[in-house]
Amino acid sequence: MAAARVYQHPETSEIAMPRVLFALSEPLRLGMVRMLVEHGEVDSIDLGPDLPRSTLTHHTSLLRESGIVFVRAEGRKCMIRLREDDLEARFPGLIRTVLAGYQAGADDEEDA
């Protein structure tokens, strides 16, 4: 039987603003974060069902390495959740502000 996958995550104190902002600068990853805010913990496949596995892995790894998400193995699944408490402790209101700004920008594009 294969050993369960173990993922490395930065400690809360190691979550750095530049890495978080870089991770959130990609619309696809920002959409993934929005889905996690709305649905809580999800299987990674649900974050990008139409994406190639390698692309999905790249984006979810970047979110994990930046400290935005927590990833755990559950059998063959890769469960992902937003590190809301850790992010709020480090950067109060950041995720809420970024998502609100992103939505406002999307709304402006639809109105144009």
C-alpha positions as a Markdown table, in Angstrom:
| # | Residue | x | y | z |
|---|---|---|---|---|
| 1 | Met | 0.0 | 0.0 | 0.0 |
| 2 | Ala | 1.4 | 3.4 | -1.0 |
| 3 | Ala | 2.1 | 6.0 | 1.7 |
| 4 | Ala | -0.3 | 8.9 | 2.0 |
| 5 | Arg | 0.8 | 12.1 | 0.3 |
| 6 | Val | 2.0 | 14.8 | 2.7 |
| 7 | Tyr | 2.0 | 18.4 | 1.6 |
| 8 | Gln | 4.3 | 21.1 | 2.9 |
| 9 | His | 2.7 | 24.4 | 3.9 |
| 10 | Pro | 4.3 | 27.6 | 5.1 |
| 11 | Glu | 3.7 | 28.5 | 8.8 |
| 12 | Thr | 1.3 | 31.3 | 9.3 |
| 13 | Ser | 4.2 | 33.7 | 10.2 |
| 14 | Glu | 5.9 | 32.7 | 6.9 |
| 15 | Ile | 3.0 | 33.8 | 4.7 |
| 16 | Ala | 4.4 | 36.7 | 2.7 |
| 17 | Met | 2.4 | 39.5 | 1.0 |
| 18 | Pro | 4.3 | 39.4 | -2.2 |
| 19 | Arg | 3.8 | 35.7 | -2.7 |
| 20 | Val | 0.1 | 36.0 | -1.8 |
| 21 | Leu | -0.4 | 38.9 | -4.3 |
| 22 | Phe | 1.5 | 37.1 | -7.0 |
| 23 | Ala | -0.7 | 34.0 | -6.5 |
| 24 | Leu | -3.8 | 36.1 | -6.6 |
| 25 | Ser | -2.7 | 38.0 | -9.8 |
| 26 | Glu | -3.7 | 35.1 | -12.1 |
| 27 | Pro | -7.5 | 35.2 | -12.9 |
| 28 | Leu | -7.7 | 31.4 | -12.9 |
| 29 | Arg | -6.2 | 31.1 | -9.4 |
| 30 | Leu | -8.4 | 34.0 | -8.2 |
| 31 | Gly | -11.4 | 32.1 | -9.5 |
| 32 | Met | -10.3 | 29.0 | -7.6 |
| 33 | Val | -10.0 | 31.1 | -4.4 |
| 34 | Arg | -13.5 | 32.5 | -5.0 |
| 35 | Met | -14.8 | 28.9 | -5.3 |
| 36 | Leu | -13.1 | 28.0 | -2.0 |
| 37 | Val | -14.7 | 31.0 | -0.3 |
| 38 | Glu | -18.1 | 30.0 | -1.6 |
| 39 | His | -17.9 | 26.2 | -1.1 |
| 40 | Gly | -15.3 | 25.5 | 1.6 |
| 41 | Glu | -13.2 | 22.5 | 1.2 |
| 42 | Val | -13.4 | 20.9 | -2.3 |
| 43 | Asp | -11.7 | 18.2 | -4.3 |
| 44 | Ser | -9.0 | 19.8 | -6.5 |
| 45 | Ile | -10.6 | 18.4 | -9.6 |
| 46 | Asp | -13.6 | 20.6 | -8.9 |
| 47 | Leu | -11.4 | 23.7 | -9.1 |
| 48 | Gly | -10.6 | 23.1 | -12.7 |
| 49 | Pro | -12.6 | 20.2 | -14.2 |
| 50 | Asp | -11.7 | 21.2 | -17.7 |
| 51 | Leu | -8.0 | 21.8 | -17.1 |
| 52 | Pro | -5.2 | 19.3 | -17.8 |
| 53 | Arg | -4.0 | 17.7 | -14.6 |
| 54 | Ser | -0.6 | 19.3 | -14.9 |
| 55 | Thr | -2.1 | 22.8 | -15.2 |
| 56 | Leu | -4.4 | 22.2 | -12.2 |
| 57 | Thr | -1.5 | 20.8 | -10.2 |
| 58 | His | 0.7 | 23.9 | -11.1 |
| 59 | His | -2.0 | 26.4 | -10.0 |
| 60 | Thr | -3.0 | 24.6 | -6.8 |
| 61 | Ser | 0.7 | 24.1 | -5.8 |
| 62 | Leu | 1.3 | 27.8 | -6.2 |
| 63 | Leu | -1.7 | 28.6 | -4.0 |
| 64 | Arg | -0.4 | 26.1 | -1.4 |
| 65 | Glu | 3.2 | 27.3 | -1.5 |
| 66 | Ser | 2.1 | 30.9 | -1.1 |
| 67 | Gly | 0.0 | 30.0 | 2.0 |
| 68 | Ile | -3.4 | 30.7 | 0.6 |
| 69 | Val | -4.7 | 27.1 | 0.7 |
| 70 | Phe | -4.3 | 24.0 | 2.8 |
| 71 | Val | -4.1 | 20.7 | 0.9 |
| 72 | Arg | -4.6 | 17.3 | 2.3 |
| 73 | Ala | -4.8 | 13.8 | 0.7 |
| 74 | Glu | -8.0 | 11.8 | 1.2 |
| 75 | Gly | -7.6 | 8.5 | -0.5 |
| 76 | Arg | -7.1 | 9.3 | -4.2 |
| 77 | Lys | -8.6 | 12.8 | -3.7 |
| 78 | Cys | -6.7 | 16.0 | -3.1 |
| 79 | Met | -8.8 | 18.1 | -0.8 |
| 80 | Ile | -8.2 | 21.9 | -0.7 |
| 81 | Arg | -9.5 | 24.6 | 1.5 |
| 82 | Leu | -8.7 | 28.3 | 2.0 |
| 83 | Arg | -6.5 | 29.2 | 5.0 |
| 84 | Glu | -9.0 | 31.9 | 6.0 |
| 85 | Asp | -8.0 | 32.2 | 9.6 |
| 86 | Asp | -4.2 | 32.3 | 8.8 |
| 87 | Leu | -4.7 | 34.8 | 6.0 |
| 88 | Glu | -6.9 | 37.0 | 8.2 |
| 89 | Ala | -4.4 | 36.9 | 11.0 |
| 90 | Arg | -1.5 | 37.9 | 8.7 |
| 91 | Phe | -3.4 | 40.4 | 6.4 |
| 92 | Pro | -6.8 | 41.3 | 7.8 |
| 93 | Gly | -9.4 | 41.8 | 5.1 |
| 94 | Leu | -7.0 | 41.1 | 2.2 |
| 95 | Ile | -8.9 | 38.2 | 0.6 |
| 96 | Arg | -12.3 | 39.9 | 0.9 |
| 97 | Thr | -10.9 | 43.1 | -0.6 |
| 98 | Val | -9.1 | 41.4 | -3.5 |
| 99 | Leu | -12.2 | 39.3 | -4.3 |
| 100 | Ala | -14.5 | 42.4 | -4.1 |
| 101 | Gly | -12.2 | 44.3 | -6.4 |
| 102 | Tyr | -11.9 | 41.5 | -8.8 |
| 103 | Gln | -15.7 | 41.2 | -8.9 |
| 104 | Ala | -16.1 | 44.9 | -9.4 |
| 105 | Gly | -13.7 | 44.8 | -12.3 |
| 106 | Ala | -15.5 | 41.9 | -13.9 |
| 107 | Asp | -18.8 | 43.8 | -13.5 |
| 108 | Asp | -17.3 | 46.9 | -15.1 |
| 109 | Glu | -16.2 | 44.8 | -18.1 |
| 110 | Glu | -19.7 | 43.3 | -18.5 |
| 111 | Asp | -21.2 | 46.8 | -18.5 |
| 112 | Ala | -18.8 | 48.1 | -21.1 |
